[in-house]
Amino acid sequence: MAEHTQRTVRDLRRANRSAVLQRLYFDGPLSRQELGPATGLSSGSVSNVVAELVDDGLLEEAGVVGSDGGRPRTLLRIAPSAGRLIGVDVGETRVGIELFDLSLAELARAELPLSERRYDVEVITRHIAEGIATVLGESGTDPDRLLGVGVGVPGIVDRAGPGGAVVHGQTIGWDAVPLEDLLRDAVELPAGVPLFISNGAKALGQAEMWFGGGRGAQDAVVVLLGSGVGACIVTGGAVHGGARDSAGEWGHLTVQVRGRRCRCGARGCLEAYTGSEALLRRWREAGGRPPADVDEETAITALADAAFPPYGSAPDPIARGVLDETAEYLGAGISDLINLFSPERVLIGGWVGLRLGPHLLPAVRTHATAYALAHPAGRVTIGLGLLGPDAVTVGAATLPLADFLKRGGRRPARAPEPAATPGWRTVLDARTRRTPG
């Protein structure tokens, strides 16, 4: 017998609130008159929903515009002060934590470096807990105002089991790490503040699609180049994800049979040729001299400066050769994404992508087009992400924001406090336990 699902009045009200909030968030400020066509709601429904949201403190006036022969129209927008969001980026060299208002304006940030034991789970959970306490304390934010905490991590995030999110990060030595449970134990937050854990490339992709170079595209790929390599796939305007959130693990596509050993243990992965560790190793093996005793970001900057020196100096042929080869591997890897998904846009982000991209982009475009099929290659544009090095942190903050908008601005229900035991029950229990004298 088929199941019949019925939407309750409460469900309908939440959906209407969500529709108004999402339109105002992405297209606002808008007037009440504009919200009707934008959401498909009647003028009466818009008036009722707006009145509720104003009473809840979620909307505020954003000016007045004139109208042809009629009364001026009041513009509405989501109040930035109506809530707070935290985004966390578990990166290659540091853990970044940022506190945002609802407009995603930064209010406070903390960065905690990772040492040689950089992916030690205890160290990372402690860094996240300390960073959250720091941004809340420095900004004077009441933790009860938090709408949620989003965390971007390397690896596959599995939410299929009965417990919290579990992370499988083969390249960093994480085997079924129960990160959500660990964070709930380590981070001091009010009960009911939701925690969202996602693959870092997916978080980057969502940020670029919402606010950066992906806006307006229905089919896109957002590439993350760092120490690791990943890609976020977007089709029909939806970011791929689900219970097992991996963003495709594009960095472990085989580009060279029996090729270089990758951090994952396999041979010939794209990451083994385009990740930062691989770039520095290839530079060294070719006879180059990466600077000693510096972090990866400094060393990659040195590689870029040697290959593409400023002020008209002659390029170092070894460094230039390494990056020319890297552009071809990257272009070949992007061609596979073009052939598989036929995106309108490919955006390159991540700290390595943003550092090397301005130099490599013309060659990457040439190689990607040469390796891809002509028809899908003819409709794609390849460019750089627009949100800079903090894109993963911003993307992580969009995870609780998206949930908040979907709920129609309602906070998740918090677990009820344990009911106090009535006095008469306490007395009765004491008497029944008393041993006769």
Secondary structure, 3 states (H helix, E strand, C coil): CCCCCCCCHHHHHHHHHHHHHHHHHHHCCEEHHHHHHHHCCCHHHHHHHHHHHHHCCCEEEEEEECCCCCCCEEEEEECHHHCEEEEEEECCCEEEEEEEECCCCEEEEEEEECCCCCCCHHHHHHHHHHHHHHHHHHHCCCHHHEEEEEEEECCEEECCCCCCCEEEEHHHCEEEECHHHHHHHHCCCCCCCCEEEEEHHHHHHHHHHHHCCCCCCCCEEEEEECCCEEEEEEECCEECCCCEECCCCHHHCECCCCCCECCCCCECECHHHHCHHHHHHHHHHCCCCCCCCCCHHHHHHHHHHHHCCCCCCCCCHHHHHHHHHHHHHHHHHHHHHHHHHCCCEEEEECHHHHHHHHHHHHHHHHHHHHHCCHHHHHCCEEEECCCHHHHHHHHHHHHHHHHHHHCCCCCCCCCCCCCCCCHHHHHHHHHHHCCCC
